[in-house]
């Protein structure tokens, strides 16, 4: 493999760098977007239990906010328990927007790599074609002709190889984040229903 890289020369190096960055981003987002880390399964029940026992203090809310993305959304609801429901709902939506933005960290770069990798490969293909034409003008050198063809083919193939996993991972993580946001909204709605139920009954 390394001999192929050396044979192709500099046109392949931007694709190698792009592939390393894409792989690092895929691994980093895979670790960061684990469901138990984003939506701890028993967090809402714990919050409801504390609220029922009237043990929700500012310290508890602060710890909840720092615990997880879901905790950040639930903390926004608890902080606005005494406000009108519309204001509390707006605070929860605002917190959810910030959480969604944070969860999307680095995804735009991953999507960009998936989009530009074929173009970088195409650039290598053009370089290879130029070398092919140069070999013809110089008296049809077989070695230079073969080198130009190898650059064109390898760069095109490697560009596709880099782009496909990057685009697939980008769309997978994007969909995963959307699912997380929907689930967080559902959890927050349950908490709001509990917080404002006494008022509705009164």
N, C-alpha and C positions, 0 to 999 in steps of 0.2 A: 504493500500500500504506500509506504513512504517513498519507494522508488518511483511509483506512478506520480506522486506529488512533485517530486524533484524533476521528473521528466516534463510535466506540464509547465512548471515554472510559476511565475508571479501571478498569472490570472486566477489561479485556484485559491490563493491565500485569503482574499476577502470572503470567499465562501466557507473556508475552514474556520475563520474567525466568527462568521455569522452562525455556523453550526454549533460552535462551543458556547456562544452567548445564548442561543436558543435552548440548548440542552440545559444550561444552568438555570434559565428562567422556568423551564418546564418542571425541573426538580424542585426549585424554590416554591413555585406556586402549588405544586402537588403537596408539599409539606405544609404550607401555610393554609391551604383551603381544605383541611381535614374537617369533616362534619362535627365530631365531638369538640373540636377546638372553637368552631364558629358558633354552634348551637348545642351547648351542653344539655344532655337529655333531661336532666331533672332540675334545671335551673329555675324554670317557671314555677314548678311545684314548691321549690324551696322559698322562692320569693312570696308566693301566695301564703305559705305557712307562716312566714315571718310577719306578713301583713295582718293575718288573722290574729296573731298573738300581740299585735301592736309593738313589734320589736324593730320596726324600720326606722333607723336613725340616720342622720347625715353621714356618719362613718360607714354604715352598712351600704348606703346608696353609692358612696364613693368607691368602696371595694367592689360592689357589683358592676359599676361602670368600667373598672379596670380589668375585670375578670375575663371578658370575652366580648365579641361584637354584639351578641344577643343581650348580654348584660348592659351594654351601653344603651341599647334601645329601651330596655325595661327601666333603666335608671331614669331616662328622660320622662317616662310615664310617672314614676314615683315622685320625681321632683315637682311635677305639675298636678299632684293629686288634689290640691285645694283650688286650682284654677278651673275655669269653665272647661267642659269636656272638649270643646272645639280647640281651645288653646293647647290642651294636653295632647290632643290628636295631632295638631300641627307640630308640636315639639317632637313627638315620636317620629313623624314623617321626616322631619329635618334630621334627626339623629340617624334614621335609616338611610337617608341620602348620603350622609357622611360615611357611614359604614360601608355602603355599596361602593363608594369612591375608593375607600381604603382597600377593600377586597380586590378591586380591579387594578391595584398597583402592578406595574410592569407588564400588564397584559397588552397595552398598546404597542410596546416595544416588540413583544413576541409576535403580534399581528403584523407589525411592520416588516419584521424579518421574513415572515411567511410571504409577504407581498413582494418584497424586493429581491429575494433570493433568486427567483427565475430570471429577473432582469440582470442580476450580477452574472448569472450563468450565461445569459444571452450576450453580455459584454465579452465574456471569455470566448464565446463562439465567434463573435466578430473579430477578436484578436487572432483566433485561429484561421479564419478565412483570409485575413490580411496576410498572414504568413504564407498561406497557400498561394495567393496571388503573387507574393514576393518571390516565392520559389519558382514560379513559372517565368517571371520576368528575368530571373537570374540564370536561366538556362535549365529549368526543370530539375532541381536537386531532389532526388528521392527522399533523402533524410529530412530535408526541410518540409517537403510535402507531407510526409508521414507525421512529422511533429505538429504541423498546422492542423491536420485532421484530428489528431489525438487531443489537442487543446480544445477544438470545437466540440467534439463529442463528450469528452469528460466534463467540461464546464457545464454543458447543457444538462447532462445527467445529474451532476452533483447539485446543480441549482434546484432541480426538481426534488432530489432526495432531501435537501434541507427544507424546502418550502412545505412539502406535504405534512410532515409531523408537526411543524410549527403552526400551520393553519388548523390542523385537527386539534391540537392542544389548546389553541386560542379559542376555538369555538366550544370545546368541551368545558373549559374553565368559565367562559362567558355564560354558558347555560347553567353551570353549577352555581355561579354567583346569583343569577336570577332566581333559581330555586331557593337559595338561602334567604334572599330578600323577602320572597313570598312567605316562607315559613316564619321569618322573624316578624313580619307584619301580622300573621295569624297569632303568634304568641303574645305580641304587644296588645292586640285587640282583646284577647282573653283577659289580660291584666287590666286594661281599661274598663272592660265590662264589670270586673270585680270592684275596681276602685270607685266607680261611679254608680254602682247598683243601689247603694243606700239612698242616694239623692233622687234616683228615678222612683224609688218606692215612696220617698217622702213627698 
